[in-house]
Amino acid sequence: MRQWLARTAVCAALLMMLGAAGGSAAERRDLVLATTTSTQDTGLLDALLPPFEKQSGIDVKVIAVGTGQALELGRRGDADVLLVHAPQAEKAFMAEGYGAERRPLMFNDFVIVGPKDDPAKIRGMRPPSQAFARIARAGAPFVSRGDNSGTHMKEKELWAGAGVKPSGDWYLEAGSGMAAVLRLASERGAYTLSDRGTYLAQKGGQGGAGLALVVLCEGAPVLRNPYAVITLNPGRFPDRNTAGARQLVDYLFSPEARHIIAEFGKDKYGQPLFHLYPPPKDAKGR
């Protein structure tokens, strides 16, 4: 399996070295993709990027962090292209002039998972904000990403809908990626909010026992989890690899890549981990 880059401190040092050694953008054969941890933790990038690298000769350096951190890397010009999942934050990024194009690519959904015995009795509750309110009233353990990721932004939206400001011994902010949070919640018999793809990947697929967590709430429209690809504004970041970023975006919307995304997970998990959006009419996402 490819060895992906992760976490901000290590990545920042690497990016500085790349900038010092890389030459002009036109000469560069490397590309920095800042993305959410779910695209890494599910294994999607392991399936999706090698064909692009082989065809293009471009070496893709992946920084897998929360969406908020990925957008900050974009604002600083420390990435060439973003693959993220927080629509309102993405639209703000575009409105501020940091992005050139924003194209919806795929989606999955969020699920509330927890221990099988479900001490807060939230199984099947809708809307999900009511389930969050019941978890808070019960003081049942809940593990939060706490990292300003797209998942954490959705979690905060659900707490606000429940009229709850979570705090106390029952509420743990992990400051970690989704896979680590799921493992922690499993160990502590706690609830958490997860994207379905990472939950399935960490659980081990059909009949898997990697996590002692089950899906308790799902299916509400508010739990849809869309992913978009954003290229940076070359007028603002002339030294970034704009040409390589455009090549990657073209590939992601090609029949080959779309087939990989649509089929990914079916063999192992019995269902795809991501679903495709049709190509948007307005490629700039405005």
Sequence and secondary structure as in RCSB ss.txt:
>XXXX:A:sequence
MRQWLARTAVCAALLMMLGAAGGSAAERRDLVLATTTSTQDTGLLDALLPPFEKQSGIDVKVIAVGTGQALELGR
RGDADVLLVHAPQAEKAFMAEGYGAERRPLMFNDFVIVGPKDDPAKIRGMRPPSQAFARIARAGAPFVSRGDNSG
THMKEKELWAGAGVKPSGDWYLEAGSGMAAVLRLASERGAYTLSDRGTYLAQKGGQGGAGLALVVLCEGAPVLRN
PYAVITLNPGRFPDRNTAGARQLVDYLFSPEARHIIAEFGKDKYGQPLFHLYPPPKDAKGR
>XXXX:A:secstr
    EESHHHHHHHHHHHHHHS  TTT  EEEEEEEHHHHHTSHHHHHHHHHHHHH  EEEEEEE HHHHHHHHH
TT  SEEEE  HHHHHHHHHTT EEEEEEEEEEEEEEEE TT TT  TT SSHHHHHHHHHHHT  EEE  S  H
HHHHHHHHHHHHT    STTEEE    HHHHHHHHHHHT BEEEEHHHHHHHHTSTT  S S EEEE   GGGEE
EEEEEEE TTT TTS HHHHHHHHHHHTSHHHHHHHHHTTHHHHSS S EE    SSTT  
